[in-house]
Amino acid sequence: MIPVCVPLLGGRELEYVTDCVRTNWISSKGRYVNEFEEGFARYCGVSEGISTTNGTTALHLALAALGVGKGDEVILPAFTMMSTAFAVLYCGATPVLVDAEPDTWNLDATALAGKVTPRTKVILPVHIYGHPCDMDPILGVARDHDLWVVEDAAEAHGALYRGRKAGGLGDCACFSFYANKIITTGEGGMIVTGDEEIADRARSLKDLAFQKDRRFLHTDVGYNYRMTNIQAAIGLAQLERIDEFVEMRRAHAALYTRLLRGIPGIRFPVERPWARNVYWMYSILITDEFGLGRDALMGELANRGIETRTFFMPVHEQPVCRDMGLFTGERYPVAEEIGRRGLYLPSGSGLTNEEIMHVATAVREIQGGL
Ligand SMILES: Cc1ncc(COP(=O)(O)O)c(C=O)c1O
């Protein structure tokens, strides 16, 4: 079986975790939390890191720290993981959708300005599958309308936009460190920002909004979104190898593309001239020319011991949204199309070239045998 993703934990993870256990620093205080937050923020080119329990809570916390609430609108892509939309709903705010670009699969910035209303508070672009969004036009719309920009960079550790790291492009950014991410803490997340006010507010809200000078006095509804020292210990060890992991993902993508090239009916991930795509997951679209639908291909690959995943189902098509009366009658044709045709192949950093060759050969044989 070739799993879709396996974390690579061959560095100092065990040494650092053992240190937590030996020294009794197993909760959310301790040197690894600070070092991981500082180190990852520095990696993104900003000053502040606020670790959280996962990427979904990082998104919720970021929006809460910006004061997003009932009556506010947040613009996000129709094509994303539901965490992005859920974070908006947790705040009682209204998600407003924008269709995807057909090649990068990111939010189509040309459609953004038309979605801004007097209630819009935040633009929430998502760097899908590791390709950064075209941020200049997004930041331009934000500037024109005085909006916050929160990057959902859950899938884009190390991605570059015009030479700058994803995570350092908006007012703040949210990462996930789930086990399939480019670096992992098992479960975990982080907000990074260069804005000290946002950071202070996020730090307070993530820690139950205890008052600094009188601990059990609360003037806000806070959350417990604290990462543990043990998680951060794993994160710090992972961070030490992040450049290596990014290069592995990129090398795997290049090999996949080379081996799959020429098979009819496959559309490949792109890399815009201004971008460094980190290929979080090696993602392809299966068009009619392939001769077999996306789901049937996934079934054939599963029969050969190769695990794959479908693309996200667009936000407006999710039953939970329909049941809530959201997005009634709205259509986002690109998101719908890629949601139906997309899949990702095994993509973890630890994947071997032999495994990639095995997967590519299987895809070629399945198509060739039709
Ligand atoms: C785009 C996007 N946003 C947010 C998240 C949420 O991260 P987590 O699973 O750590 O809650 C994910 C997770 O995969 C994601 O892909």
The ligand as a Gaussian input file, in Angstrom:
#p B3LYP/6-31G(d) Opt

LIG

0 1
 C       -6.877000      25.073000       3.270000
 C       -6.975000      24.530000       4.652000
 N       -7.358000      25.347000       5.640000
 C       -7.453000      24.923000       6.911000
 C       -7.152000      23.630000       7.250000
 C       -7.358000      23.177000       8.676000
 O       -6.245000      22.659000       9.291000
 P       -6.397000      21.559000      10.455000
 O       -6.702000      20.266000       9.800000
 O       -5.061000      21.586000      11.120000
 O       -7.483000      22.026000      11.358000
 C       -6.729000      22.744000       6.269000
 C       -6.398000      21.363000       6.645000
 O       -6.102000      20.495000       5.975000
 C       -6.649000      23.196000       4.928000
 O       -6.273000      22.370000       3.950000

